[in-house]
Amino acid sequence: MSSTEIPPAVQEQLVRFQQIQQTLQAVVAQRQQVEMELMGVEKALEELEKIDDSTVVYKSIGSLLIKADRQKLIEELKDQKELLNARLTILNKQETRARTQLKEAREKLQEKLKGVQIEE
């Protein structure tokens, strides 16, 4: 083995570290997306609560706007909000777990790198 080769154990640890990093990035992106969607649902609910039942409201379905019942929309949005909050809880747990795994992998990698001398 030449002096510039990285030992297989260190390479494996580095690959594991990178995989955890990618997982964390994906979870964070998903969490941010769910948070944005949740904000939209909350804003829509807030606006629907301000108006009375006689006000005509429309629901967006694809590129169409369809006349809808205000109370039915409120119920649908409340259900969607509940689902988004549950998803957000799961994503927050996954993010915490990924951050912990990343910290542990970083420490293991640093420990393995202490014993490796790469000469140029």
C-alpha positions as CSV (number, residue, x, y, z in Angstrom):
1,M,0.0,0.0,0.0
2,S,1.4,3.4,-1.0
3,S,1.6,6.2,1.5
4,T,-1.2,8.1,-0.2
5,E,-3.9,5.4,0.0
6,I,-6.6,5.7,2.5
7,P,-7.2,2.5,4.5
8,P,-10.4,0.6,3.7
9,A,-11.8,1.1,7.2
10,V,-11.4,4.9,6.9
11,Q,-12.9,4.9,3.4
12,E,-16.0,3.0,4.7
13,Q,-16.4,5.4,7.6
14,L,-16.1,8.3,5.1
15,V,-18.8,6.8,2.9
16,R,-21.1,6.2,5.9
17,F,-20.5,9.9,7.0
18,Q,-21.4,11.1,3.5
19,Q,-24.6,8.9,3.4
20,I,-25.7,10.3,6.8
21,Q,-25.1,13.8,5.5
22,Q,-27.2,13.2,2.4
23,T,-30.0,11.7,4.5
24,L,-29.9,14.7,6.8
25,Q,-30.1,17.1,3.9
26,A,-33.1,15.3,2.5
27,V,-34.9,15.3,5.8
28,V,-34.2,19.0,6.3
29,A,-35.5,19.7,2.8
30,Q,-38.7,17.7,3.5
31,R,-39.2,19.4,6.8
32,Q,-38.9,22.8,5.3
33,Q,-41.4,21.8,2.5
34,V,-43.9,20.6,5.1
35,E,-43.5,23.7,7.2
36,M,-44.2,25.9,4.1
37,E,-47.3,23.8,3.3
38,L,-48.4,24.0,6.9
39,M,-48.1,27.8,6.9
40,G,-50.2,27.9,3.7
41,V,-52.9,25.8,5.3
42,E,-52.9,27.8,8.5
43,K,-53.2,31.1,6.5
44,A,-56.1,29.7,4.5
45,L,-57.9,28.5,7.7
46,E,-57.3,32.0,9.2
47,E,-58.9,33.6,6.2
48,L,-61.8,31.2,6.0
49,E,-62.5,31.8,9.7
50,K,-62.8,35.6,9.1
51,I,-65.6,35.3,6.5
52,D,-69.2,34.2,7.0
53,D,-71.0,31.3,5.4
54,S,-72.7,33.5,2.8
55,T,-69.4,34.4,1.2
56,V,-68.6,32.4,-1.9
57,V,-65.4,30.5,-1.7
58,Y,-63.4,28.5,-4.3
59,K,-61.1,25.6,-4.0
60,S,-58.1,25.1,-6.3
61,I,-58.0,21.7,-8.0
62,G,-55.1,21.6,-10.4
63,S,-55.5,24.6,-12.7
64,L,-59.2,24.9,-11.9
65,L,-61.1,26.9,-9.3
66,I,-64.2,25.1,-8.1
67,K,-66.9,26.7,-6.0
68,A,-66.9,25.0,-2.5
69,D,-68.7,25.0,0.8
70,R,-66.9,27.1,3.4
71,Q,-67.5,24.6,6.3
72,K,-66.4,21.7,4.2
73,L,-63.2,23.5,3.2
74,I,-62.5,24.3,6.9
75,E,-62.8,20.7,7.8
76,E,-60.6,19.6,4.9
77,L,-58.0,22.1,5.9
78,K,-58.1,21.1,9.6
79,D,-57.6,17.5,8.6
80,Q,-54.7,18.5,6.3
81,K,-53.2,20.6,9.1
82,E,-53.4,17.6,11.5
83,L,-51.6,15.4,8.9
84,L,-48.9,18.0,8.3
85,N,-48.3,18.4,12.0
86,A,-47.9,14.6,12.4
87,R,-45.5,14.5,9.4
88,L,-43.6,17.4,10.9
89,T,-43.2,15.6,14.2
90,I,-41.9,12.6,12.4
91,L,-39.5,14.6,10.3
92,N,-38.2,16.5,13.4
93,K,-37.5,13.1,15.1
94,Q,-35.7,11.9,11.9
95,E,-33.7,15.1,11.7
96,T,-32.6,14.8,15.4
97,R,-31.6,11.1,14.9
98,A,-29.7,12.0,11.7
99,R,-27.8,14.8,13.5
100,T,-26.9,12.5,16.3
101,Q,-25.7,9.8,13.8
102,L,-23.7,12.4,11.9
103,K,-22.0,13.6,15.1
104,E,-21.1,10.0,16.0
105,A,-19.9,9.2,12.5
106,R,-17.8,12.4,12.5
107,E,-16.2,11.4,15.8
108,K,-15.4,7.9,14.6
109,L,-14.0,9.3,11.4
110,Q,-11.8,11.7,13.2
111,E,-10.6,9.0,15.5
112,K,-9.7,6.8,12.6
113,L,-8.0,9.7,10.8
114,K,-5.7,10.3,13.8
115,G,-3.9,7.0,13.1
116,V,-3.6,7.7,9.3
117,Q,-0.6,9.5,8.0
118,I,-1.0,10.6,4.4
119,E,2.3,11.8,2.9
120,E,2.6,13.9,-0.2
